[in-house]
Amino acid sequence: DHLPITETKYMPDFMSGLYLDGEILINDNRSVRQKLEILAEEIAHHEITYGNILNINDFQNNKYELKARRLAFEMLINLDDLVKAHSEGV
């Protein structure tokens, strides 16, 4: 509730989302499923990363990106649900 979330058409196509100055921006040109994944990742960036990590050629930035992505996956599906899906053949 404390993070403003804005879906915008004014984001470059190559960008899906951005956490900037306490606000999450999501590219409106994505499916609902993709927007949920993007939102989870940007919330993870809010929780665990800091500073400008846009330069993907920087090793530390890539580590932050992967760490945020892992946390986002954990937010979207917990271990019990993953085990249940596997046992049901999903």
C-alpha positions as a LaTeX table, in Angstrom:
\begin{tabular}{lrrr}
\hline
Residue & $x$ (\AA) & $y$ (\AA) & $z$ (\AA) \\
\hline
Asp1 & 0.00 & 0.00 & 0.00 \\
His2 & 2.89 & 2.37 & 0.60 \\
Leu3 & 4.38 & 2.13 & $-2.91$ \\
Pro4 & 2.81 & 4.08 & $-5.75$ \\
Ile5 & 2.40 & 1.86 & $-8.82$ \\
Thr6 & 1.86 & 3.43 & $-12.22$ \\
Glu7 & 1.13 & 1.67 & $-15.49$ \\
Thr8 & 2.44 & 3.88 & $-18.26$ \\
Lys9 & 2.49 & 3.95 & $-22.04$ \\
Tyr10 & 5.48 & 6.30 & $-21.90$ \\
Met11 & 8.16 & 3.70 & $-21.26$ \\
Pro12 & 10.54 & 2.39 & $-23.93$ \\
Asp13 & 9.44 & $-0.97$ & $-25.34$ \\
Phe14 & 12.66 & $-2.62$ & $-24.18$ \\
Met15 & 11.79 & $-1.77$ & $-20.54$ \\
Ser16 & 9.15 & $-3.76$ & $-18.72$ \\
Gly17 & 9.32 & $-2.04$ & $-15.36$ \\
Leu18 & 11.31 & 0.33 & $-13.22$ \\
Tyr19 & 11.61 & 1.11 & $-9.53$ \\
Leu20 & 12.57 & 4.76 & $-9.21$ \\
Asp21 & 12.52 & 7.08 & $-6.22$ \\
Gly22 & 9.98 & 5.02 & $-4.28$ \\
Glu23 & 7.62 & 4.48 & $-7.23$ \\
Ile24 & 7.07 & 1.45 & $-9.44$ \\
Leu25 & 6.49 & 2.07 & $-13.13$ \\
Ile26 & 5.16 & $-0.76$ & $-15.30$ \\
Asn27 & 5.02 & $-0.75$ & $-19.08$ \\
Asp28 & 1.32 & $-0.78$ & $-19.99$ \\
Asn29 & 2.15 & $-2.67$ & $-23.17$ \\
Arg30 & 2.41 & $-6.02$ & $-21.35$ \\
Ser31 & $-0.07$ & $-8.80$ & $-20.58$ \\
Val32 & $-1.66$ & $-9.06$ & $-17.14$ \\
Arg33 & 0.53 & $-12.10$ & $-16.36$ \\
Gln34 & 3.66 & $-10.20$ & $-17.35$ \\
Lys35 & 2.61 & $-7.18$ & $-15.31$ \\
Leu36 & 2.26 & $-9.38$ & $-12.21$ \\
Glu37 & 5.77 & $-10.78$ & $-12.75$ \\
Ile38 & 7.15 & $-7.28$ & $-13.33$ \\
Leu39 & 5.41 & $-5.94$ & $-10.24$ \\
Ala40 & 6.85 & $-8.71$ & $-8.07$ \\
Glu41 & 10.35 & $-8.04$ & $-9.38$ \\
Glu42 & 10.10 & $-4.28$ & $-8.87$ \\
Ile43 & 8.82 & $-4.81$ & $-5.31$ \\
Ala44 & 11.86 & $-7.05$ & $-4.78$ \\
His45 & 14.10 & $-4.25$ & $-6.05$ \\
His46 & 12.45 & $-1.95$ & $-3.51$ \\
Glu47 & 13.16 & $-4.47$ & $-0.76$ \\
Ile48 & 16.74 & $-5.53$ & $-1.50$ \\
Thr49 & 18.56 & $-3.30$ & $-4.00$ \\
Tyr50 & 19.69 & 0.28 & $-3.97$ \\
Gly51 & 21.16 & 2.83 & $-6.33$ \\
Asn52 & 21.21 & 2.85 & $-10.09$ \\
Ile53 & 21.59 & $-0.70$ & $-11.38$ \\
Leu54 & 20.56 & $-0.04$ & $-14.98$ \\
Asn55 & 24.02 & $-0.73$ & $-16.43$ \\
Ile56 & 23.75 & $-4.44$ & $-17.26$ \\
Asn57 & 27.45 & $-4.63$ & $-18.09$ \\
Asp58 & 28.29 & $-4.14$ & $-14.41$ \\
Phe59 & 28.77 & $-7.46$ & $-12.60$ \\
Gln60 & 27.33 & $-6.18$ & $-9.30$ \\
Asn61 & 24.22 & $-4.87$ & $-11.08$ \\
Asn62 & 23.63 & $-8.30$ & $-12.61$ \\
Lys63 & 23.88 & $-9.86$ & $-9.16$ \\
Tyr64 & 21.26 & $-7.41$ & $-7.83$ \\
Glu65 & 19.01 & $-8.15$ & $-10.80$ \\
Leu66 & 19.20 & $-11.91$ & $-10.26$ \\
Lys67 & 18.67 & $-11.55$ & $-6.52$ \\
Ala68 & 15.55 & $-9.44$ & $-7.11$ \\
Arg69 & 14.25 & $-11.89$ & $-9.69$ \\
Arg70 & 14.68 & $-14.82$ & $-7.27$ \\
Leu71 & 12.85 & $-12.97$ & $-4.52$ \\
Ala72 & 10.06 & $-12.12$ & $-6.99$ \\
Phe73 & 9.69 & $-15.81$ & $-7.89$ \\
Glu74 & 9.47 & $-16.67$ & $-4.20$ \\
Met75 & 6.77 & $-14.02$ & $-3.74$ \\
Leu76 & 4.71 & $-15.38$ & $-6.61$ \\
Ile77 & 4.93 & $-19.08$ & $-5.81$ \\
Asn78 & 6.03 & $-20.58$ & $-2.52$ \\
Leu79 & 7.85 & $-23.87$ & $-2.10$ \\
Asp80 & 4.73 & $-25.79$ & $-1.00$ \\
Asp81 & 2.86 & $-24.69$ & $-4.14$ \\
Leu82 & 5.83 & $-25.64$ & $-6.30$ \\
Val83 & 5.99 & $-29.12$ & $-4.75$ \\
Lys84 & 2.23 & $-29.52$ & $-5.14$ \\
Ala85 & 2.39 & $-28.52$ & $-8.81$ \\
His86 & 5.21 & $-30.98$ & $-9.42$ \\
Ser87 & 3.36 & $-33.82$ & $-7.70$ \\
Glu88 & 0.31 & $-33.06$ & $-9.87$ \\
Gly89 & 2.41 & $-33.19$ & $-13.04$ \\
Val90 & 2.27 & $-29.46$ & $-13.78$ \\
\hline
\end{tabular}
